[in-house]
Amino acid sequence: MGDDAPISSTVQAWELGLRLRDHRDRLGLTAAAVGKSTGIGGTNLSAIESGKRRLTAAKLGDLADAYELAEDERAGLEALREQTERREWWHDYARLYSDDFLRLLGLEAGAAKVCEYAPDIIPGLLQTADYARAVVRAGTPYIRPVDVGPRLETRLARQGRLDGEHPVRLDVVLGEAALRQLVGDARVMRGQLAHLLDVLDRKGGHVRVRVIPFAAGAHPLLGAALKILSFGSNRLGDLMYQETAISGVIIDKRQVILESTASFAETFDRALGDRDSREFIDAVYHEMERF
């Protein structure tokens, strides 16, 4: 990984898988051929190459043999594999979430930059505890009351990426609706808006929040909330996460990501500038005092 992002076992597993796929492609081996020589079937090999399944040292050795790898390359892959065995904080919450969302947590933990368009809700990385609790409680009726606390812990744990030696660079475009939608009550919203202002004041070097007001009219991301994650390693391309009220999906299709990245950049430029966005948030905060 590069020097601008912390180590994440999820990201390391992804990089390990990509390196293994490159070696297989270099030799022109099919997944079926590798399966015959290693006992790692096509489905399992695909999951390994996409970073969704972990490898034992023995199985990595079998693949290294099949790919005729030199000792130094084997050592580099084994160092990556060992990092995939790290127990991360999100593993404690595995029963609460889908595989894709757990993978998102791991990717977010190792991302160098996150770009997010949030049309009607404050992004998780910027939520206060009270706001997050109100969002969780208002969610799907299938969330059990006993799970509200752990889900809240998850949201707040994610915010550790805004601090530390290598904080994530965060660019957010907020729809005006996200500022005005009453989540919880007026007290909760005032606290949330005050928190946004505080984050901008204290972390303005790596966090940018721009508001796109209703008056801005149509723009390229209208109706399409999304998150784009970038990583420190040149080997790793950008990924995109999109979610609905009840599900989310990680997208790795290059053309989709290129178009979405361009749309985000244009929307970011059309939004209010940094100073005007802060003033807009402050104005809505004072409006909330009348509730």
C-alpha positions as CSV (number, residue, x, y, z in Angstrom):
1,M,0.0,0.0,0.0
2,G,1.0,3.6,-0.3
3,D,1.9,5.9,2.6
4,D,-1.4,7.8,2.6
5,A,-3.7,5.1,3.9
6,P,-3.7,2.6,6.8
7,I,-3.5,-1.1,6.4
8,S,-6.9,-2.9,6.0
9,S,-7.1,-6.6,5.8
10,T,-9.9,-6.2,3.2
11,V,-7.8,-4.1,1.0
12,Q,-4.8,-6.4,1.4
13,A,-6.9,-9.4,0.4
14,W,-8.1,-7.5,-2.7
15,E,-4.5,-6.7,-3.7
16,L,-3.3,-10.2,-3.1
17,G,-6.1,-11.5,-5.3
18,L,-5.3,-9.1,-8.1
19,R,-1.6,-10.1,-8.0
20,L,-2.5,-13.8,-8.1
21,R,-4.9,-13.2,-11.1
22,D,-2.1,-11.3,-12.9
23,H,0.2,-14.3,-12.5
24,R,-2.5,-16.7,-13.8
25,D,-3.2,-14.4,-16.8
26,R,0.5,-14.2,-17.5
27,L,0.7,-17.9,-17.9
28,G,-2.6,-18.1,-19.8
29,L,-4.0,-20.6,-17.3
30,T,-7.8,-21.1,-17.0
31,A,-9.5,-21.3,-13.6
32,A,-10.3,-24.9,-14.4
33,A,-6.6,-25.8,-15.1
34,V,-5.6,-24.1,-11.8
35,G,-8.3,-26.1,-10.0
36,K,-6.9,-29.4,-11.3
37,S,-3.4,-28.7,-10.1
38,T,-4.2,-27.0,-6.8
39,G,-7.6,-28.3,-5.7
40,I,-8.9,-24.7,-5.6
41,G,-12.1,-24.8,-7.7
42,G,-13.2,-22.1,-10.1
43,T,-15.7,-20.5,-7.7
44,N,-13.2,-20.5,-4.9
45,L,-10.5,-19.1,-7.1
46,S,-12.7,-16.3,-8.4
47,A,-13.6,-15.4,-4.8
48,I,-9.9,-15.4,-3.9
49,E,-8.9,-13.2,-6.9
50,S,-11.6,-10.7,-6.0
51,G,-10.4,-10.5,-2.4
52,K,-13.7,-12.0,-1.0
53,R,-12.2,-15.2,0.3
54,R,-9.1,-15.7,2.4
55,L,-6.2,-18.0,1.7
56,T,-4.3,-20.3,4.0
57,A,-0.5,-20.3,3.7
58,A,-0.6,-23.9,2.3
59,K,-3.1,-22.9,-0.5
60,L,-1.0,-19.8,-1.4
61,G,2.0,-22.1,-1.7
62,D,0.0,-24.4,-4.1
63,L,-0.9,-21.4,-6.2
64,A,2.7,-20.1,-6.1
65,D,3.8,-23.5,-7.4
66,A,1.2,-23.5,-10.1
67,Y,2.4,-20.1,-11.2
68,E,6.1,-20.9,-11.0
69,L,6.8,-18.0,-8.8
70,A,10.3,-17.0,-7.6
71,E,11.1,-16.9,-3.9
72,D,11.0,-13.1,-3.6
73,E,7.6,-13.0,-5.2
74,R,6.3,-15.8,-2.9
75,A,7.6,-13.9,0.1
76,G,5.8,-10.7,-1.0
77,L,2.5,-12.5,-1.5
78,E,2.9,-14.3,1.9
79,A,3.4,-11.0,3.6
80,L,0.2,-9.7,2.1
81,R,-1.6,-12.9,3.0
82,E,-0.5,-12.6,6.6
83,Q,-2.1,-9.1,6.7
84,T,-5.4,-10.5,5.5
85,E,-5.6,-12.5,8.8
86,R,-5.7,-9.3,10.9
87,R,-8.8,-9.2,13.1
88,E,-10.5,-5.8,12.4
89,W,-13.1,-4.0,14.4
90,W,-15.8,-4.6,11.9
91,H,-15.5,-8.4,12.3
92,D,-17.3,-8.0,15.6
93,Y,-20.4,-6.8,13.8
94,A,-20.5,-9.4,11.0
95,R,-23.9,-10.8,12.0
96,L,-25.6,-7.4,11.5
97,Y,-24.7,-6.7,7.9
98,S,-24.6,-8.1,4.4
99,D,-21.3,-9.3,3.0
100,D,-21.2,-6.2,0.6
101,F,-21.6,-3.8,3.5
102,L,-18.9,-5.5,5.6
103,R,-16.6,-5.3,2.6
104,L,-17.4,-1.6,2.3
105,L,-16.4,-1.1,5.9
106,G,-13.1,-2.8,5.2
107,L,-12.5,-0.9,2.0
108,E,-13.4,2.4,3.7
109,A,-10.9,1.6,6.4
110,G,-8.1,1.3,3.9
111,A,-9.1,4.0,1.4
112,A,-7.0,7.1,0.7
113,K,-9.9,9.2,-0.5
114,V,-13.7,9.0,-0.5
115,C,-16.0,11.1,-2.6
116,E,-19.7,11.0,-1.7
117,Y,-22.9,12.5,-3.0
118,A,-25.5,12.5,-0.3
119,P,-28.8,14.0,-1.5
120,D,-31.0,13.6,1.6
121,I,-29.0,12.3,4.5
122,I,-25.8,13.3,6.3
123,P,-23.1,10.7,5.4
124,G,-22.2,8.2,8.1
125,L,-18.6,9.6,8.4
126,L,-20.0,12.9,9.4
127,Q,-23.0,11.9,11.6
128,T,-23.3,12.7,15.3
129,A,-24.3,9.9,17.7
130,D,-27.8,11.3,18.2
131,Y,-28.4,11.7,14.4
132,A,-27.0,8.2,13.7
133,R,-29.3,6.8,16.4
134,A,-32.3,8.5,14.9
135,V,-31.4,7.1,11.4
136,V,-31.0,3.6,12.7
137,R,-34.2,3.6,14.7
138,A,-36.1,4.9,11.6
139,G,-34.6,2.2,9.4
140,T,-36.1,-1.1,8.3
141,P,-38.6,-2.6,10.7
142,Y,-36.5,-5.8,10.7
143,I,-33.8,-4.1,12.8
144,R,-34.2,-5.5,16.3
145,P,-34.1,-3.0,19.2
146,V,-31.1,-4.9,20.7
147,D,-29.2,-4.2,17.5
148,V,-29.6,-0.5,17.6
149,G,-26.6,0.0,19.9
150,P,-24.2,-2.2,17.9
151,R,-25.2,-0.5,14.6
152,L,-24.6,2.9,16.2
153,E,-21.2,1.7,17.4
154,T,-20.4,0.7,13.8
155,R,-21.2,4.1,12.4
156,L,-19.1,5.9,15.0
157,A,-16.2,3.5,14.6
158,R,-16.0,4.4,11.0
159,Q,-15.4,8.0,11.8
160,G,-11.9,7.0,13.1
161,R,-10.8,7.4,9.5
162,L,-11.2,11.2,9.8
163,D,-8.4,11.2,12.4
164,G,-5.0,9.5,12.9
165,E,-1.7,9.8,11.1
166,H,-3.2,9.2,7.7
167,P,-6.8,10.4,7.7
168,V,-9.0,9.7,4.7
169,R,-9.5,12.6,2.3
170,L,-13.2,13.2,2.1
171,D,-15.1,15.2,-0.5
172,V,-18.8,15.4,0.1
173,V,-21.6,17.0,-1.9
174,L,-24.7,17.5,0.3
175,G,-28.1,18.0,-1.2
176,E,-30.0,20.8,0.5
177,A,-32.6,18.2,1.6
178,A,-29.9,16.5,3.8
179,L,-29.6,19.7,5.8
180,R,-33.4,20.3,6.1
181,Q,-34.7,16.8,6.6
182,L,-35.7,16.6,10.2
183,V,-34.0,13.5,11.6
184,G,-34.8,13.0,15.2
185,D,-36.0,16.4,16.3
186,A,-34.8,20.0,16.0
187,R,-32.3,19.5,18.9
188,V,-30.7,16.6,17.1
189,M,-30.5,18.5,13.8
190,R,-29.0,21.5,15.4
191,G,-26.4,19.3,17.0
192,Q,-25.7,17.6,13.6
193,L,-25.3,20.9,11.7
194,A,-23.1,22.3,14.5
195,H,-21.0,19.1,14.1
196,L,-20.7,19.7,10.4
197,L,-19.4,23.2,11.0
198,D,-17.0,22.0,13.6
199,V,-15.6,19.3,11.3
200,L,-15.0,21.9,8.6
201,D,-13.3,24.2,11.0
202,R,-11.1,21.5,12.5
203,K,-10.5,19.1,9.6
204,G,-10.7,21.4,6.6
205,G,-7.3,20.2,5.4
206,H,-8.7,16.8,4.4
207,V,-12.5,17.2,4.6
208,R,-14.5,19.3,2.1
209,V,-18.3,19.6,2.2
210,R,-20.1,21.4,-0.5
211,V,-23.9,22.1,-0.6
212,I,-25.9,21.9,-3.8
213,P,-29.1,23.9,-3.1
214,F,-32.5,23.3,-4.6
215,A,-32.0,26.4,-6.6
216,A,-29.1,24.9,-8.5
217,G,-31.6,22.9,-10.6
218,A,-30.8,19.6,-12.3
219,H,-27.2,18.2,-12.1
220,P,-25.5,15.0,-13.2
221,L,-26.1,13.1,-10.0
222,L,-29.7,14.0,-9.4
223,G,-31.4,11.0,-7.9
224,A,-28.3,8.9,-7.6
225,A,-26.6,8.8,-4.1
226,L,-23.2,7.2,-4.4
227,K,-19.8,6.8,-2.8
228,I,-16.5,6.5,-4.7
229,L,-13.4,5.0,-2.9
230,S,-9.8,5.5,-4.1
231,F,-6.7,3.7,-2.7
232,G,-3.1,4.3,-2.2
233,S,-1.8,1.4,-4.3
234,N,-1.5,2.0,-8.0
235,R,-2.6,-1.6,-8.5
236,L,-6.0,-0.9,-7.0
237,G,-8.6,0.9,-9.1
238,D,-11.5,3.0,-7.7
239,L,-14.6,1.3,-6.5
240,M,-18.1,2.6,-6.1
241,Y,-20.8,1.9,-3.5
242,Q,-24.5,2.5,-4.1
243,E,-27.3,1.7,-1.7
244,T,-31.0,1.8,-1.4
245,A,-33.0,1.9,1.8
246,I,-32.6,-1.8,2.2
247,S,-29.5,-2.9,0.3
248,G,-26.2,-1.8,-1.1
249,V,-23.8,-3.0,-3.8
250,I,-20.1,-2.5,-4.6
251,I,-19.4,-1.7,-8.3
252,D,-16.1,-2.3,-9.9
253,K,-17.0,-1.8,-13.6
254,R,-14.4,0.6,-15.0
255,Q,-16.7,2.5,-17.4
256,V,-19.4,3.0,-14.8
257,I,-16.9,4.3,-12.3
258,L,-15.3,6.6,-14.9
259,E,-18.6,8.1,-15.8
260,S,-19.7,8.4,-12.1
261,T,-16.4,10.1,-11.2
262,A,-16.8,12.6,-13.9
263,S,-20.4,13.2,-12.8
264,F,-19.3,13.7,-9.2
265,A,-16.6,16.2,-10.3
266,E,-19.0,18.2,-12.3
267,T,-21.6,18.2,-9.5
268,F,-18.9,19.2,-7.0
269,D,-18.0,22.2,-9.2
270,R,-21.7,23.2,-9.6
271,A,-22.2,23.1,-5.9
272,L,-21.6,26.2,-3.7
273,G,-18.0,26.9,-3.0
274,D,-16.4,26.0,0.3
275,R,-17.1,29.3,2.0
276,D,-20.6,29.7,0.7
277,S,-21.4,26.1,1.6
278,R,-20.3,26.7,5.2
279,E,-22.4,29.9,5.3
280,F,-25.4,27.9,3.9
281,I,-25.0,25.2,6.6
282,D,-24.7,27.9,9.3
283,A,-27.9,29.7,8.0
284,V,-29.9,26.4,8.1
285,Y,-28.5,25.8,11.7
286,H,-29.9,29.2,12.8
287,E,-33.2,28.5,11.0
288,M,-33.5,25.3,13.1
289,E,-33.4,27.4,16.3
290,R,-37.0,28.5,15.5
291,F,-38.3,24.9,15.7
